[in-house]
Amino acid sequence: MVATRPAEGAAQAAAPAPLRAREPDASGVVERDGVHVTWDRYGDGTPTILLLPTWSVIHSRFWKLQIPYLARHFRVVTFDGRGNGRSDRPPSVAAYSDVEFVADAVAVLDATATERAVIVGLSMGGGYALRLAAEHEERVLGAVFIGAAIPFDVRPPDRVAVDTASFEEPKPTDEGWAKYNAPYWRRDWPGFAAFFAGQMYSEPHSTKPIEDTIGWFLDTDPETIILTERAPYLEPPAEWGDAPVDEPPAMAFIRRVHCPALVIHGDDDHITSHEVGRRLADGLRAPLVTIAGGGHVPLGREPVLVNRLIRGFVERVAGSGS
């Protein structure tokens, strides 16, 4: 079901709209199982680029440095992932499964009359891109993965592993990655926002993107994000059969991706190890572009470089040569 954008709440309506370098040419809402997801379209070029959502701590404004440039050359579609922005915040764990985000992406493609698109995903959005390309090959022209959060069981040296028990139970300290903890989120969500945003942008002089990111965190709430943390992510469907015991489950998806791909990863990523990008590129037989000194969100600190990489990839995939 596709509808026009609903009226926003009184508090939101009273707040001034953020200034944008490029306003959307069309906006709308898709509804699936009672959950409303808001999308925007920019430009009328070809092909279409679908800029996917990521973890619901932030909404589609994180693509703000890509949209104006890419929309001059292509048709660009974004949507706020469920849990933040103008989309709904459903109150169940199952609603935040990666399967649901992928189904939302397909619904947005349908609503925007997009037969096939080049998809781009950041962090968890890279996981959504991987499942979308593996399960909906007919809708995907190519895929770009930026700082992709693919569960290969490798992490940056200073990031500790988080299991279900340690996430749900209070910790004796609030220092560093101990903040990645449900009781702490409930107690000091702005504190976690500031910490995690600083980890996302590890590069010097990142004040503005960190401030933006904290603001986007505060557009949602800790209870919603706790639900996302409990939700399934990149679990292969049962009908695919058992994976080799010594193989990460993500490889079952990687083997099913046949479209062209590009992997971009900073070598100073404090969220997802650069080794994840290398393994993903190897598995996809795709080029890996390493951003020297780059953190988790190079599209925010190196937008010119990332924009040109995306444009070049899209032109090669589409054969446009423009």
DRENTI-696382 format. One record per residue (C-alpha): residue in one letter; residue number from 1; x, y negated, z. Coordinates in pm, 1 decimal. Layout:
BEGIN
@aa: A	i: NUM	X: X	Y: Y	Z: Z .
...
//
This chain:
BEGIN
@aa: M	i: 1	X: 0.0	Y: 0.0	Z: 0.0 .
@aa: V	i: 2	X: 131.1	Y: -345.9	Z: -91.3 .
@aa: A	i: 3	X: -2.7	Y: -665.1	Z: 59.5 .
@aa: T	i: 4	X: 90.4	Y: -1028.0	Z: 82.4 .
@aa: R	i: 5	X: 302.4	Y: -1138.5	Z: 374.0 .
@aa: P	i: 6	X: 92.7	Y: -1156.6	Z: 693.2 .
@aa: A	i: 7	X: 70.9	Y: -1470.4	Z: 899.7 .
@aa: E	i: 8	X: 351.4	Y: -1491.6	Z: 1153.7 .
@aa: G	i: 9	X: 296.5	Y: -1525.1	Z: 1527.3 .
@aa: A	i: 10	X: 236.3	Y: -1866.5	Z: 1676.8 .
@aa: A	i: 11	X: 582.8	Y: -1885.8	Z: 1830.4 .
@aa: Q	i: 12	X: 748.6	Y: -1787.5	Z: 1504.2 .
@aa: A	i: 13	X: 530.2	Y: -2025.7	Z: 1304.0 .
@aa: A	i: 14	X: 630.1	Y: -2314.2	Z: 1531.2 .
@aa: A	i: 15	X: 1001.6	Y: -2250.5	Z: 1479.8 .
@aa: P	i: 16	X: 1166.2	Y: -2422.4	Z: 1180.9 .
@aa: A	i: 17	X: 1238.9	Y: -2187.6	Z: 892.5 .
@aa: P	i: 18	X: 1611.4	Y: -2121.8	Z: 841.0 .
@aa: L	i: 19	X: 1768.3	Y: -2308.3	Z: 552.1 .
@aa: R	i: 20	X: 1859.4	Y: -2075.4	Z: 267.5 .
@aa: A	i: 21	X: 2091.0	Y: -2122.2	Z: -26.5 .
@aa: R	i: 22	X: 1842.5	Y: -1919.5	Z: -231.4 .
@aa: E	i: 23	X: 1473.7	Y: -1879.7	Z: -155.4 .
@aa: P	i: 24	X: 1300.8	Y: -1555.7	Z: -260.8 .
@aa: D	i: 25	X: 1103.6	Y: -1557.6	Z: -586.1 .
@aa: A	i: 26	X: 853.9	Y: -1312.0	Z: -440.6 .
@aa: S	i: 27	X: 782.1	Y: -1155.6	Z: -103.8 .
@aa: G	i: 28	X: 549.6	Y: -883.4	Z: 11.2 .
@aa: V	i: 29	X: 479.1	Y: -607.7	Z: 257.5 .
@aa: V	i: 30	X: 467.4	Y: -230.6	Z: 225.1 .
@aa: E	i: 31	X: 272.1	Y: -26.3	Z: 477.1 .
@aa: R	i: 32	X: 351.3	Y: 334.6	Z: 561.8 .
@aa: D	i: 33	X: 173.2	Y: 518.7	Z: 842.1 .
@aa: G	i: 34	X: 63.6	Y: 187.0	Z: 988.8 .
@aa: V	i: 35	X: 414.7	Y: 35.8	Z: 990.8 .
@aa: H	i: 36	X: 455.8	Y: -287.5	Z: 793.2 .
@aa: V	i: 37	X: 789.8	Y: -359.6	Z: 627.0 .
@aa: T	i: 38	X: 856.2	Y: -697.4	Z: 463.5 .
@aa: W	i: 39	X: 1054.8	Y: -732.1	Z: 140.2 .
@aa: D	i: 40	X: 1193.5	Y: -1019.5	Z: -71.2 .
@aa: R	i: 41	X: 1292.7	Y: -1036.0	Z: -437.3 .
@aa: Y	i: 42	X: 1541.2	Y: -1278.5	Z: -591.2 .
@aa: G	i: 43	X: 1615.3	Y: -1335.7	Z: -959.0 .
@aa: D	i: 44	X: 1497.4	Y: -1161.1	Z: -1273.4 .
@aa: G	i: 45	X: 1816.6	Y: -1015.0	Z: -1414.9 .
@aa: T	i: 46	X: 1894.6	Y: -652.1	Z: -1478.8 .
@aa: P	i: 47	X: 1956.6	Y: -410.0	Z: -1324.4 .
@aa: T	i: 48	X: 1809.5	Y: -440.6	Z: -975.6 .
@aa: I	i: 49	X: 2033.5	Y: -428.2	Z: -668.7 .
@aa: L	i: 50	X: 1865.6	Y: -300.9	Z: -352.3 .
@aa: L	i: 51	X: 2048.7	Y: -437.8	Z: -47.5 .
@aa: L	i: 52	X: 1953.1	Y: -191.6	Z: 225.2 .
@aa: P	i: 53	X: 1894.6	Y: -264.1	Z: 593.8 .
@aa: T	i: 54	X: 2137.3	Y: -139.8	Z: 855.4 .
@aa: W	i: 55	X: 2100.9	Y: -72.1	Z: 1229.1 .
@aa: S	i: 56	X: 1795.1	Y: -262.2	Z: 1349.8 .
@aa: V	i: 57	X: 1999.1	Y: -494.6	Z: 1570.4 .
@aa: I	i: 58	X: 2005.6	Y: -726.6	Z: 1267.3 .
@aa: H	i: 59	X: 1769.4	Y: -797.2	Z: 978.8 .
@aa: S	i: 60	X: 1814.4	Y: -871.7	Z: 609.6 .
@aa: R	i: 61	X: 1961.7	Y: -1217.9	Z: 665.8 .
@aa: F	i: 62	X: 2298.7	Y: -1048.1	Z: 707.5 .
@aa: W	i: 63	X: 2305.1	Y: -1036.4	Z: 325.0 .
@aa: K	i: 64	X: 2277.3	Y: -1416.9	Z: 303.6 .
@aa: L	i: 65	X: 2624.0	Y: -1462.3	Z: 148.3 .
@aa: Q	i: 66	X: 2554.8	Y: -1203.1	Z: -122.5 .
@aa: I	i: 67	X: 2202.0	Y: -1292.9	Z: -234.8 .
@aa: P	i: 68	X: 2263.5	Y: -1633.6	Z: -401.6 .
@aa: Y	i: 69	X: 2559.9	Y: -1507.5	Z: -605.0 .
@aa: L	i: 70	X: 2420.4	Y: -1169.8	Z: -706.3 .
@aa: A	i: 71	X: 2077.0	Y: -1313.6	Z: -791.3 .
@aa: R	i: 72	X: 2240.4	Y: -1533.9	Z: -1056.2 .
@aa: H	i: 73	X: 2338.6	Y: -1220.3	Z: -1245.7 .
@aa: F	i: 74	X: 2095.3	Y: -947.3	Z: -1140.0 .
@aa: R	i: 75	X: 1760.2	Y: -887.1	Z: -977.6 .
@aa: V	i: 76	X: 1809.0	Y: -850.1	Z: -600.2 .
@aa: V	i: 77	X: 1569.6	Y: -688.9	Z: -352.3 .
@aa: T	i: 78	X: 1606.6	Y: -684.1	Z: 26.1 .
@aa: F	i: 79	X: 1384.8	Y: -578.0	Z: 314.2 .
@aa: D	i: 80	X: 1388.1	Y: -617.7	Z: 689.4 .
@aa: G	i: 81	X: 1440.2	Y: -275.1	Z: 841.0 .
@aa: R	i: 82	X: 1173.7	Y: -161.9	Z: 1084.1 .
@aa: G	i: 83	X: 1264.5	Y: -284.9	Z: 1430.6 .
@aa: N	i: 84	X: 1371.7	Y: -640.3	Z: 1344.7 .
@aa: G	i: 85	X: 1292.7	Y: -951.6	Z: 1145.4 .
@aa: R	i: 86	X: 946.1	Y: -974.5	Z: 992.4 .
@aa: S	i: 87	X: 892.4	Y: -597.8	Z: 994.2 .
@aa: D	i: 88	X: 710.6	Y: -401.0	Z: 1262.9 .
@aa: R	i: 89	X: 868.7	Y: -250.5	Z: 1573.0 .
@aa: P	i: 90	X: 695.1	Y: 88.0	Z: 1604.6 .
@aa: P	i: 91	X: 709.7	Y: 232.6	Z: 1958.5 .
@aa: S	i: 92	X: 830.9	Y: 586.7	Z: 1881.6 .
@aa: V	i: 93	X: 1169.0	Y: 753.1	Z: 1828.3 .
@aa: A	i: 94	X: 1054.5	Y: 935.6	Z: 1513.8 .
@aa: A	i: 95	X: 967.2	Y: 604.6	Z: 1346.4 .
@aa: Y	i: 96	X: 1338.3	Y: 513.0	Z: 1338.1 .
@aa: S	i: 97	X: 1469.9	Y: 830.7	Z: 1175.2 .
@aa: D	i: 98	X: 1685.6	Y: 767.7	Z: 870.1 .
@aa: V	i: 99	X: 1419.5	Y: 959.1	Z: 677.7 .
@aa: E	i: 100	X: 1176.1	Y: 676.4	Z: 752.3 .
@aa: F	i: 101	X: 1418.7	Y: 405.2	Z: 642.2 .
@aa: V	i: 102	X: 1476.0	Y: 590.7	Z: 315.4 .
@aa: A	i: 103	X: 1101.0	Y: 631.7	Z: 263.7 .
@aa: D	i: 104	X: 1063.8	Y: 257.0	Z: 325.6 .
@aa: A	i: 105	X: 1330.0	Y: 191.9	Z: 61.9 .
@aa: V	i: 106	X: 1143.4	Y: 404.5	Z: -193.5 .
@aa: A	i: 107	X: 817.7	Y: 224.9	Z: -108.2 .
@aa: V	i: 108	X: 988.9	Y: -111.3	Z: -160.8 .
@aa: L	i: 109	X: 1122.4	Y: 5.7	Z: -498.1 .
@aa: D	i: 110	X: 768.4	Y: 102.6	Z: -593.4 .
@aa: A	i: 111	X: 620.3	Y: -224.3	Z: -466.7 .
@aa: T	i: 112	X: 870.6	Y: -430.3	Z: -665.3 .
@aa: A	i: 113	X: 820.3	Y: -221.9	Z: -982.7 .
@aa: T	i: 114	X: 1181.4	Y: -102.4	Z: -967.5 .
@aa: E	i: 115	X: 1235.7	Y: 225.2	Z: -1147.7 .
@aa: R	i: 116	X: 1604.5	Y: 254.2	Z: -1059.8 .
@aa: A	i: 117	X: 1846.9	Y: 37.1	Z: -866.5 .
@aa: V	i: 118	X: 2205.4	Y: 8.8	Z: -757.9 .
@aa: I	i: 119	X: 2191.2	Y: 47.5	Z: -380.6 .
@aa: V	i: 120	X: 2426.1	Y: -116.5	Z: -131.5 .
@aa: G	i: 121	X: 2449.2	Y: -21.0	Z: 235.1 .
@aa: L	i: 122	X: 2647.6	Y: -157.3	Z: 530.5 .
@aa: S	i: 123	X: 2729.7	Y: 62.1	Z: 833.1 .
@aa: M	i: 124	X: 2416.5	Y: 268.0	Z: 911.4 .
@aa: G	i: 125	X: 2281.1	Y: 134.6	Z: 583.2 .
@aa: G	i: 126	X: 2556.6	Y: 342.3	Z: 425.5 .
@aa: G	i: 127	X: 2392.1	Y: 647.2	Z: 581.2 .
@aa: Y	i: 128	X: 2055.6	Y: 540.4	Z: 442.2 .
@aa: A	i: 129	X: 2220.5	Y: 493.7	Z: 101.3 .
@aa: L	i: 130	X: 2373.3	Y: 840.8	Z: 122.6 .
@aa: R	i: 131	X: 2040.0	Y: 1008.8	Z: 194.7 .
@aa: L	i: 132	X: 1859.9	Y: 799.5	Z: -67.5 .
@aa: A	i: 133	X: 2113.2	Y: 891.0	Z: -336.2 .
@aa: A	i: 134	X: 2109.5	Y: 1259.0	Z: -235.7 .
@aa: E	i: 135	X: 1731.7	Y: 1300.9	Z: -213.6 .
@aa: H	i: 136	X: 1608.7	Y: 1051.1	Z: -475.7 .
@aa: E	i: 137	X: 1869.1	Y: 1076.2	Z: -749.3 .
@aa: E	i: 138	X: 1619.1	Y: 957.6	Z: -1009.6 .
@aa: R	i: 139	X: 1586.5	Y: 616.4	Z: -836.0 .
@aa: V	i: 140	X: 1957.4	Y: 541.1	Z: -792.1 .
@aa: L	i: 141	X: 2189.7	Y: 407.0	Z: -1063.4 .
@aa: G	i: 142	X: 2487.8	Y: 380.4	Z: -832.0 .
@aa: A	i: 143	X: 2576.4	Y: 331.8	Z: -465.3 .
@aa: V	i: 144	X: 2809.8	Y: 97.5	Z: -279.0 .
@aa: F	i: 145	X: 2909.3	Y: 185.8	Z: 78.8 .
@aa: I	i: 146	X: 3054.7	Y: -88.5	Z: 303.3 .
@aa: G	i: 147	X: 3193.5	Y: 9.6	Z: 643.9 .
@aa: A	i: 148	X: 2968.4	Y: 313.6	Z: 617.7 .
@aa: A	i: 149	X: 2872.5	Y: 478.9	Z: 947.7 .
@aa: I	i: 150	X: 2895.9	Y: 840.5	Z: 836.2 .
@aa: P	i: 151	X: 2930.8	Y: 1092.2	Z: 1124.3 .
@aa: F	i: 152	X: 3272.5	Y: 1245.1	Z: 1054.0 .
@aa: D	i: 153	X: 3365.7	Y: 1254.9	Z: 1425.5 .
@aa: V	i: 154	X: 3647.5	Y: 1003.4	Z: 1386.3 .
@aa: R	i: 155	X: 3635.9	Y: 660.5	Z: 1545.9 .
@aa: P	i: 156	X: 3861.6	Y: 359.8	Z: 1609.1 .
@aa: P	i: 157	X: 4115.1	Y: 424.0	Z: 1888.9 .
@aa: D	i: 158	X: 3946.3	Y: 193.2	Z: 2141.6 .
@aa: R	i: 159	X: 3590.6	Y: 313.3	Z: 2077.2 .
@aa: V	i: 160	X: 3484.7	Y: 589.6	Z: 2312.6 .
@aa: A	i: 161	X: 3243.7	Y: 865.0	Z: 2216.9 .
@aa: V	i: 162	X: 2883.3	Y: 817.5	Z: 2327.1 .
@aa: D	i: 163	X: 2674.9	Y: 1124.9	Z: 2405.4 .
@aa: T	i: 164	X: 2309.5	Y: 1132.0	Z: 2502.4 .
@aa: A	i: 165	X: 2375.3	Y: 1176.4	Z: 2874.5 .
@aa: S	i: 166	X: 2630.4	Y: 895.4	Z: 2901.1 .
@aa: F	i: 167	X: 2407.3	Y: 664.0	Z: 2697.5 .
@aa: E	i: 168	X: 2104.7	Y: 714.0	Z: 2922.7 .
@aa: E	i: 169	X: 2278.6	Y: 701.3	Z: 3261.7 .
@aa: P	i: 170	X: 2416.9	Y: 391.7	Z: 3438.5 .
@aa: K	i: 171	X: 2793.1	Y: 353.8	Z: 3425.4 .
@aa: P	i: 172	X: 3024.9	Y: 240.2	Z: 3705.8 .
@aa: T	i: 173	X: 3160.1	Y: -43.0	Z: 3489.8 .
@aa: D	i: 174	X: 3032.3	Y: -285.6	Z: 3228.9 .
@aa: E	i: 175	X: 3369.3	Y: -333.0	Z: 3066.5 .
@aa: G	i: 176	X: 3423.9	Y: -281.7	Z: 2692.7 .
@aa: W	i: 177	X: 3241.8	Y: 6.9	Z: 2530.1 .
@aa: A	i: 178	X: 3075.8	Y: 93.0	Z: 2861.8 .
@aa: K	i: 179	X: 2825.0	Y: -170.1	Z: 2748.1 .
@aa: Y	i: 180	X: 2701.2	Y: 80.1	Z: 2486.0 .
@aa: N	i: 181	X: 2453.2	Y: 207.9	Z: 2740.3 .
@aa: A	i: 182	X: 2073.1	Y: 196.6	Z: 2773.2 .
@aa: P	i: 183	X: 2064.3	Y: 68.6	Z: 3135.2 .
@aa: Y	i: 184	X: 2308.3	Y: -208.9	Z: 3045.0 .
@aa: W	i: 185	X: 2104.7	Y: -306.1	Z: 2738.5 .
@aa: R	i: 186	X: 1794.3	Y: -342.0	Z: 2955.6 .
@aa: R	i: 187	X: 1986.5	Y: -548.4	Z: 3208.5 .
@aa: D	i: 188	X: 2183.8	Y: -776.0	Z: 2975.5 .
@aa: W	i: 189	X: 2083.8	Y: -751.4	Z: 2608.9 .
@aa: P	i: 190	X: 2250.3	Y: -1086.9	Z: 2522.0 .
@aa: G	i: 191	X: 2570.1	Y: -957.5	Z: 2684.3 .
@aa: F	i: 192	X: 2569.6	Y: -649.1	Z: 2463.1 .
@aa: A	i: 193	X: 2488.3	Y: -864.4	Z: 2159.3 .
@aa: A	i: 194	X: 2793.0	Y: -1082.8	Z: 2225.8 .
@aa: F	i: 195	X: 3019.4	Y: -781.7	Z: 2280.5 .
@aa: F	i: 196	X: 2905.0	Y: -586.1	Z: 1975.1 .
@aa: A	i: 197	X: 2908.0	Y: -890.0	Z: 1746.2 .
@aa: G	i: 198	X: 3267.9	Y: -950.9	Z: 1851.7 .
@aa: Q	i: 199	X: 3353.1	Y: -591.6	Z: 1760.2 .
@aa: M	i: 200	X: 3178.9	Y: -628.4	Z: 1423.4 .
@aa: Y	i: 201	X: 3386.9	Y: -936.5	Z: 1342.0 .
@aa: S	i: 202	X: 3733.4	Y: -852.9	Z: 1468.3 .
@aa: E	i: 203	X: 3900.8	Y: -1105.5	Z: 1238.5 .
@aa: P	i: 204	X: 4027.7	Y: -1432.3	Z: 1389.9 .
@aa: H	i: 205	X: 3811.7	Y: -1744.7	Z: 1358.8 .
@aa: S	i: 206	X: 3482.5	Y: -1556.1	Z: 1328.5 .
@aa: T	i: 207	X: 3278.2	Y: -1788.5	Z: 1550.7 .
@aa: K	i: 208	X: 3000.0	Y: -1863.0	Z: 1300.5 .
@aa: P	i: 209	X: 2925.7	Y: -1504.1	Z: 1189.0 .
@aa: I	i: 210	X: 2937.9	Y: -1392.2	Z: 1553.3 .
@aa: E	i: 211	X: 2687.4	Y: -1662.7	Z: 1649.3 .
@aa: D	i: 212	X: 2460.3	Y: -1563.4	Z: 1359.6 .
@aa: T	i: 213	X: 2477.6	Y: -1199.1	Z: 1458.7 .
@aa: I	i: 214	X: 2394.8	Y: -1267.0	Z: 1823.0 .
@aa: G	i: 215	X: 2089.8	Y: -1461.9	Z: 1708.1 .
@aa: W	i: 216	X: 1973.4	Y: -1169.4	Z: 1493.8 .
@aa: F	i: 217	X: 2019.6	Y: -930.6	Z: 1788.8 .
@aa: L	i: 218	X: 1789.7	Y: -1154.6	Z: 1990.6 .
@aa: D	i: 219	X: 1518.7	Y: -1124.0	Z: 1724.7 .
@aa: T	i: 220	X: 1460.0	Y: -771.6	Z: 1853.8 .
@aa: D	i: 221	X: 1467.3	Y: -616.9	Z: 2202.0 .
@aa: P	i: 222	X: 1660.0	Y: -345.1	Z: 2387.5 .
@aa: E	i: 223	X: 1367.0	Y: -100.9	Z: 2411.5 .
@aa: T	i: 224	X: 1334.1	Y: -96.7	Z: 2032.4 .
@aa: I	i: 225	X: 1706.4	Y: -40.1	Z: 1982.5 .
@aa: I	i: 226	X: 1712.4	Y: 235.9	Z: 2244.9 .
@aa: L	i: 227	X: 1454.4	Y: 414.7	Z: 2029.3 .
@aa: T	i: 228	X: 1680.1	Y: 379.5	Z: 1724.2 .
@aa: E	i: 229	X: 1970.9	Y: 526.3	Z: 1919.5 .
@aa: R	i: 230	X: 1765.6	Y: 838.7	Z: 1999.1 .
@aa: A	i: 231	X: 1639.1	Y: 885.5	Z: 1642.0 .
@aa: P	i: 232	X: 1769.9	Y: 1154.2	Z: 1403.7 .
@aa: Y	i: 233	X: 2037.7	Y: 1039.7	Z: 1159.1 .
@aa: L	i: 234	X: 2180.8	Y: 1229.8	Z: 862.3 .
@aa: E	i: 235	X: 2049.1	Y: 1568.8	Z: 966.6 .
@aa: P	i: 236	X: 2023.1	Y: 1788.3	Z: 654.8 .
@aa: P	i: 237	X: 1677.4	Y: 1927.5	Z: 574.1 .
@aa: A	i: 238	X: 1625.3	Y: 2288.6	Z: 680.2 .
@aa: E	i: 239	X: 1557.2	Y: 2393.0	Z: 320.3 .
@aa: W	i: 240	X: 1915.9	Y: 2309.4	Z: 229.6 .
@aa: G	i: 241	X: 2030.0	Y: 2608.3	Z: 434.1 .
@aa: D	i: 242	X: 2306.3	Y: 2636.0	Z: 691.3 .
@aa: A	i: 243	X: 2619.8	Y: 2429.4	Z: 638.8 .
@aa: P	i: 244	X: 2965.4	Y: 2578.7	Z: 700.5 .
@aa: V	i: 245	X: 3037.8	Y: 2568.6	Z: 1074.1 .
@aa: D	i: 246	X: 3362.5	Y: 2377.6	Z: 1022.1 .
@aa: E	i: 247	X: 3201.1	Y: 2109.3	Z: 805.7 .
@aa: P	i: 248	X: 3034.8	Y: 1783.9	Z: 917.9 .
@aa: P	i: 249	X: 2661.8	Y: 1787.9	Z: 832.5 .
@aa: A	i: 250	X: 2710.1	Y: 1470.8	Z: 626.5 .
@aa: M	i: 251	X: 2893.5	Y: 1676.4	Z: 364.4 .
@aa: A	i: 252	X: 2563.2	Y: 1840.7	Z: 271.5 .
@aa: F	i: 253	X: 2445.0	Y: 1496.5	Z: 155.3 .
@aa: I	i: 254	X: 2773.3	Y: 1399.9	Z: -8.7 .
@aa: R	i: 255	X: 2769.6	Y: 1712.8	Z: -227.7 .
@aa: R	i: 256	X: 2425.7	Y: 1614.0	Z: -359.5 .
@aa: V	i: 257	X: 2527.4	Y: 1264.4	Z: -470.7 .
@aa: H	i: 258	X: 2602.3	Y: 1256.2	Z: -842.5 .
@aa: C	i: 259	X: 2571.1	Y: 885.6	Z: -921.2 .
@aa: P	i: 260	X: 2873.7	Y: 653.6	Z: -948.0 .
@aa: A	i: 261	X: 2986.3	Y: 520.5	Z: -611.2 .
@aa: L	i: 262	X: 3219.6	Y: 263.9	Z: -458.3 .
@aa: V	i: 263	X: 3347.2	Y: 262.5	Z: -98.7 .
@aa: I	i: 264	X: 3464.0	Y: -61.0	Z: 67.0 .
@aa: H	i: 265	X: 3616.2	Y: -48.7	Z: 415.7 .
@aa: G	i: 266	X: 3822.0	Y: -280.6	Z: 633.4 .
@aa: D	i: 267	X: 4139.0	Y: -133.9	Z: 782.4 .
@aa: D	i: 268	X: 4072.3	Y: -314.4	Z: 1114.2 .
@aa: D	i: 269	X: 3714.8	Y: -190.0	Z: 1153.3 .
@aa: H	i: 270	X: 3640.5	Y: -160.3	Z: 1527.0 .
@aa: I	i: 271	X: 3299.7	Y: 6.0	Z: 1472.6 .
@aa: T	i: 272	X: 3362.7	Y: 271.4	Z: 1207.7 .
@aa: S	i: 273	X: 3714.4	Y: 398.0	Z: 1150.2 .
@aa: H	i: 274	X: 3877.5	Y: 330.9	Z: 814.3 .
@aa: E	i: 275	X: 3933.7	Y: 706.7	Z: 803.2 .
@aa: V	i: 276	X: 3555.7	Y: 746.7	Z: 762.4 .
@aa: G	i: 277	X: 3571.8	Y: 537.0	Z: 446.7 .
@aa: R	i: 278	X: 3859.4	Y: 742.8	Z: 315.5 .
@aa: R	i: 279	X: 3680.6	Y: 1073.6	Z: 376.0 .
@aa: L	i: 280	X: 3360.0	Y: 940.9	Z: 222.5 .
@aa: A	i: 281	X: 3543.3	Y: 820.8	Z: -88.5 .
@aa: D	i: 282	X: 3722.6	Y: 1155.2	Z: -121.4 .
@aa: G	i: 283	X: 3396.8	Y: 1347.8	Z: -86.8 .
@aa: L	i: 284	X: 3218.3	Y: 1132.2	Z: -342.9 .
@aa: R	i: 285	X: 3522.7	Y: 1120.8	Z: -572.6 .
@aa: A	i: 286	X: 3480.5	Y: 746.2	Z: -561.8 .
@aa: P	i: 287	X: 3731.8	Y: 461.9	Z: -546.8 .
@aa: L	i: 288	X: 3810.6	Y: 323.4	Z: -202.7 .
@aa: V	i: 289	X: 3877.7	Y: -48.9	Z: -174.2 .
@aa: T	i: 290	X: 4054.4	Y: -124.6	Z: 153.1 .
@aa: I	i: 291	X: 4017.4	Y: -478.3	Z: 288.5 .
@aa: A	i: 292	X: 4351.1	Y: -556.2	Z: 454.5 .
@aa: G	i: 293	X: 4290.0	Y: -693.4	Z: 802.5 .
@aa: G	i: 294	X: 3915.5	Y: -658.3	Z: 744.6 .
@aa: G	i: 295	X: 3669.2	Y: -574.9	Z: 1018.1 .
@aa: H	i: 296	X: 3336.0	Y: -396.8	Z: 1005.4 .
@aa: V	i: 297	X: 3152.0	Y: -661.8	Z: 801.4 .
@aa: P	i: 298	X: 3384.3	Y: -777.9	Z: 522.1 .
@aa: L	i: 299	X: 3080.9	Y: -910.5	Z: 334.8 .
@aa: G	i: 300	X: 3061.7	Y: -1182.3	Z: 602.3 .
@aa: R	i: 301	X: 3431.3	Y: -1272.9	Z: 617.2 .
@aa: E	i: 302	X: 3536.3	Y: -1198.3	Z: 257.9 .
@aa: P	i: 303	X: 3213.3	Y: -1269.2	Z: 66.8 .
@aa: V	i: 304	X: 3381.7	Y: -1376.9	Z: -257.9 .
@aa: L	i: 305	X: 3583.4	Y: -1055.5	Z: -274.2 .
@aa: V	i: 306	X: 3290.5	Y: -831.7	Z: -178.6 .
@aa: N	i: 307	X: 3051.2	Y: -1009.2	Z: -415.5 .
@aa: R	i: 308	X: 3290.2	Y: -965.5	Z: -706.4 .
@aa: L	i: 309	X: 3343.3	Y: -600.0	Z: -619.7 .
@aa: I	i: 310	X: 2967.3	Y: -540.7	Z: -616.3 .
@aa: R	i: 311	X: 2917.0	Y: -734.6	Z: -940.5 .
@aa: G	i: 312	X: 3195.2	Y: -548.1	Z: -1118.0 .
@aa: F	i: 313	X: 3058.5	Y: -214.1	Z: -1002.5 .
@aa: V	i: 314	X: 2702.9	Y: -297.5	Z: -1110.9 .
@aa: E	i: 315	X: 2820.5	Y: -412.2	Z: -1453.1 .
@aa: R	i: 316	X: 3020.6	Y: -94.2	Z: -1503.9 .
@aa: V	i: 317	X: 2729.6	Y: 124.5	Z: -1395.0 .
@aa: A	i: 318	X: 2478.2	Y: -62.4	Z: -1609.0 .
@aa: G	i: 319	X: 2714.2	Y: -93.7	Z: -1903.4 .
@aa: S	i: 320	X: 2610.8	Y: -457.9	Z: -1935.9 .
@aa: G	i: 321	X: 2956.6	Y: -605.4	Z: -1972.6 .
@aa: S	i: 322	X: 2809.7	Y: -945.4	Z: -1884.4 .
//
